Amino acid sequence: MEAVITRENLMLAYQRVVENKGAAGVDNLSVAELKPWLKKNWRSVRQALIDGNYQPRAIRRMDIPKPDSGVRTSGIPTVVDRLIQQAIAQQLSAIVDKSFSDSSYGFRPRRNAWKAVQQAQRYIRGGKRWVVDMEIWIWRSSST
């Protein structure tokens, strides 16, 4: 947890949360209100993280209309929880990303679908004949 709550890591996490903007969570605290809130409350949040008893807030459910019809349900954490999640993700990514396949492009820093397509084109130009796109889904029935 010490690496997660360093000033440098938290500042980077804060910048990313601010850049991403996003809606307020169940506490109605906006991204614009985050900095003053942290100045007032960060010590207690930090201590709860160190002690291992930090409790994230509930997730705000939001239905977003799809262009073709229907809705996509999204869960919106509070901005404080997004800050903490981002700080943790930054530290975990630095450790875990090294073990991923070089051919993996999903949900990785500095990688995206367009870069995957570009790599596939390079493979084809290099003589490869097949490109495989996979997603792994885990489905569990409600009875298990």
C-alpha positions as a LaTeX table, in Angstrom:
\begin{tabular}{lrrr}
\hline
Residue & $x$ (\AA) & $y$ (\AA) & $z$ (\AA) \\
\hline
Met1 & 0.00 & 0.00 & 0.00 \\
Glu2 & 2.96 & 2.30 & 0.59 \\
Ala3 & 3.67 & 2.45 & $-3.17$ \\
Val4 & 0.02 & 3.23 & $-3.89$ \\
Ile5 & $-0.15$ & 6.23 & $-1.57$ \\
Thr6 & 3.09 & 7.95 & $-2.56$ \\
Arg7 & 2.64 & 11.58 & $-3.52$ \\
Glu8 & 3.93 & 10.95 & $-7.06$ \\
Asn9 & 1.56 & 8.03 & $-7.69$ \\
Leu10 & $-1.43$ & 9.89 & $-6.24$ \\
Met11 & $-0.72$ & 13.03 & $-8.26$ \\
Leu12 & $-0.64$ & 10.97 & $-11.46$ \\
Ala13 & $-3.86$ & 9.19 & $-10.45$ \\
Tyr14 & $-5.48$ & 12.55 & $-9.65$ \\
Gln15 & $-4.48$ & 13.94 & $-13.07$ \\
Arg16 & $-6.00$ & 10.93 & $-14.82$ \\
Val17 & $-9.26$ & 11.16 & $-12.87$ \\
Val18 & $-9.51$ & 14.89 & $-13.68$ \\
Glu19 & $-8.71$ & 14.29 & $-17.38$ \\
Asn20 & $-11.35$ & 11.55 & $-17.62$ \\
Lys21 & $-13.95$ & 13.83 & $-16.00$ \\
Gly22 & $-16.94$ & 11.56 & $-15.52$ \\
Ala23 & $-20.10$ & 11.77 & $-13.50$ \\
Ala24 & $-20.33$ & 12.00 & $-9.74$ \\
Gly25 & $-20.94$ & 8.85 & $-7.74$ \\
Val26 & $-23.52$ & 8.21 & $-5.04$ \\
Asp27 & $-22.03$ & 10.98 & $-2.87$ \\
Asn28 & $-22.60$ & 13.59 & $-5.65$ \\
Leu29 & $-18.99$ & 14.79 & $-5.30$ \\
Ser30 & $-17.87$ & 16.07 & $-8.71$ \\
Val31 & $-14.38$ & 15.91 & $-10.18$ \\
Ala32 & $-14.19$ & 19.71 & $-9.78$ \\
Glu33 & $-14.85$ & 19.33 & $-6.05$ \\
Leu34 & $-12.29$ & 16.56 & $-5.54$ \\
Lys35 & $-9.21$ & 18.69 & $-4.77$ \\
Pro36 & $-10.77$ & 20.71 & $-1.92$ \\
Trp37 & $-12.38$ & 17.54 & $-0.57$ \\
Leu38 & $-9.00$ & 15.77 & $-0.53$ \\
Lys39 & $-7.34$ & 18.70 & 1.25 \\
Lys40 & $-9.89$ & 18.36 & 4.02 \\
Asn41 & $-10.28$ & 14.57 & 4.19 \\
Trp42 & $-7.19$ & 12.87 & 2.72 \\
Arg43 & $-5.49$ & 12.13 & 6.05 \\
Ser44 & $-8.35$ & 9.93 & 7.25 \\
Val45 & $-8.71$ & 8.20 & 3.86 \\
Arg46 & $-4.95$ & 7.57 & 3.75 \\
Gln47 & $-4.97$ & 6.13 & 7.26 \\
Ala48 & $-7.90$ & 3.84 & 6.42 \\
Leu49 & $-5.97$ & 2.58 & 3.38 \\
Ile50 & $-2.86$ & 1.93 & 5.49 \\
Asp51 & $-4.89$ & 0.20 & 8.20 \\
Gly52 & $-6.67$ & $-1.94$ & 5.60 \\
Asn53 & $-10.15$ & $-0.84$ & 6.61 \\
Tyr54 & $-11.01$ & 1.59 & 3.81 \\
Gln55 & $-14.55$ & 0.95 & 2.60 \\
Pro56 & $-15.42$ & 2.08 & $-0.94$ \\
Arg57 & $-18.80$ & 3.69 & $-1.38$ \\
Ala58 & $-21.67$ & 2.09 & $-3.27$ \\
Ile59 & $-21.66$ & 2.26 & $-7.06$ \\
Arg60 & $-24.13$ & 4.61 & $-8.76$ \\
Arg61 & $-26.07$ & 2.81 & $-11.46$ \\
Met62 & $-26.54$ & 4.75 & $-14.68$ \\
Asp63 & $-28.37$ & 3.62 & $-17.81$ \\
Ile64 & $-26.84$ & 5.06 & $-20.97$ \\
Pro65 & $-28.98$ & 4.94 & $-24.13$ \\
Lys66 & $-27.40$ & 3.01 & $-27.02$ \\
Pro67 & $-27.56$ & 4.59 & $-30.49$ \\
Asp68 & $-29.31$ & 1.56 & $-32.00$ \\
Ser69 & $-31.84$ & 1.13 & $-29.14$ \\
Gly70 & $-31.73$ & $-0.22$ & $-25.67$ \\
Val71 & $-29.48$ & 0.88 & $-22.85$ \\
Arg72 & $-26.07$ & 0.05 & $-21.48$ \\
Thr73 & $-25.95$ & $-0.06$ & $-17.70$ \\
Ser74 & $-22.84$ & 1.44 & $-16.22$ \\
Gly75 & $-21.61$ & 1.60 & $-12.65$ \\
Ile76 & $-20.17$ & 4.93 & $-11.51$ \\
Pro77 & $-17.83$ & 4.86 & $-8.50$ \\
Thr78 & $-17.32$ & 8.01 & $-6.45$ \\
Val79 & $-14.46$ & 10.24 & $-7.62$ \\
Val80 & $-12.54$ & 9.38 & $-4.43$ \\
Asp81 & $-12.90$ & 5.68 & $-5.18$ \\
Arg82 & $-11.84$ & 6.33 & $-8.79$ \\
Leu83 & $-8.73$ & 8.09 & $-7.50$ \\
Ile84 & $-7.87$ & 5.15 & $-5.26$ \\
Gln85 & $-8.64$ & 2.61 & $-8.00$ \\
Gln86 & $-6.44$ & 4.52 & $-10.44$ \\
Ala87 & $-3.57$ & 4.71 & $-7.93$ \\
Ile88 & $-3.78$ & 0.96 & $-7.32$ \\
Ala89 & $-4.09$ & 0.17 & $-11.05$ \\
Gln90 & $-0.97$ & 2.20 & $-11.83$ \\
Gln91 & 1.07 & 0.18 & $-9.35$ \\
Leu92 & $-0.38$ & $-3.18$ & $-10.39$ \\
Ser93 & 0.09 & $-2.44$ & $-14.10$ \\
Ala94 & 3.77 & $-1.70$ & $-13.56$ \\
Ile95 & 4.17 & $-5.18$ & $-12.05$ \\
Val96 & 1.72 & $-7.34$ & $-13.99$ \\
Asp97 & 2.03 & $-5.85$ & $-17.49$ \\
Lys98 & 5.54 & $-7.29$ & $-17.84$ \\
Ser99 & 4.13 & $-10.83$ & $-17.70$ \\
Phe100 & 1.54 & $-10.36$ & $-20.47$ \\
Ser101 & 2.06 & $-11.62$ & $-24.00$ \\
Asp102 & 3.45 & $-9.07$ & $-26.41$ \\
Ser103 & 0.47 & $-9.94$ & $-28.63$ \\
Ser104 & $-2.04$ & $-8.81$ & $-25.99$ \\
Tyr105 & $-3.60$ & $-5.40$ & $-26.67$ \\
Gly106 & $-6.75$ & $-5.27$ & $-24.55$ \\
Phe107 & $-6.93$ & $-2.90$ & $-21.57$ \\
Arg108 & $-3.19$ & $-2.27$ & $-21.47$ \\
Pro109 & $-1.28$ & 0.99 & $-21.17$ \\
Arg110 & $-0.32$ & 2.54 & $-24.51$ \\
Arg111 & $-2.15$ & $-0.22$ & $-26.41$ \\
Asn112 & $-5.54$ & $-0.18$ & $-28.11$ \\
Ala113 & $-7.58$ & $-1.76$ & $-30.89$ \\
Trp114 & $-5.99$ & 0.41 & $-33.59$ \\
Lys115 & $-2.48$ & $-0.68$ & $-32.57$ \\
Ala116 & $-3.64$ & $-4.31$ & $-32.65$ \\
Val117 & $-4.87$ & $-3.83$ & $-36.23$ \\
Gln118 & $-1.57$ & $-2.21$ & $-37.21$ \\
Gln119 & 0.35 & $-5.16$ & $-35.74$ \\
Ala120 & $-1.90$ & $-7.62$ & $-37.58$ \\
Gln121 & $-1.15$ & $-5.77$ & $-40.83$ \\
Arg122 & 2.60 & $-6.06$ & $-40.14$ \\
Tyr123 & 2.22 & $-9.82$ & $-39.57$ \\
Ile124 & 0.34 & $-10.18$ & $-42.87$ \\
Arg125 & 2.96 & $-8.16$ & $-44.76$ \\
Gly126 & 5.58 & $-10.42$ & $-43.14$ \\
Gly127 & 3.97 & $-13.51$ & $-44.64$ \\
Lys128 & 1.62 & $-14.67$ & $-41.90$ \\
Arg129 & $-1.71$ & $-15.90$ & $-43.21$ \\
Trp130 & $-3.91$ & $-15.90$ & $-40.11$ \\
Val131 & $-4.87$ & $-13.33$ & $-37.54$ \\
Val132 & $-6.85$ & $-14.48$ & $-34.52$ \\
Asp133 & $-8.99$ & $-12.19$ & $-32.37$ \\
Met134 & $-10.04$ & $-13.66$ & $-29.05$ \\
Glu135 & $-11.94$ & $-12.59$ & $-26.00$ \\
Ile136 & $-12.33$ & $-14.67$ & $-22.91$ \\
Trp137 & $-15.67$ & $-14.47$ & $-21.16$ \\
Ile138 & $-16.51$ & $-16.11$ & $-17.89$ \\
Trp139 & $-20.17$ & $-16.81$ & $-17.45$ \\
Arg140 & $-21.62$ & $-18.14$ & $-14.25$ \\
Ser141 & $-25.24$ & $-18.98$ & $-13.79$ \\
Ser142 & $-27.07$ & $-17.58$ & $-10.82$ \\
Ser143 & $-27.50$ & $-21.10$ & $-9.45$ \\
Thr144 & $-23.76$ & $-21.58$ & $-8.77$ \\
\hline
\end{tabular}
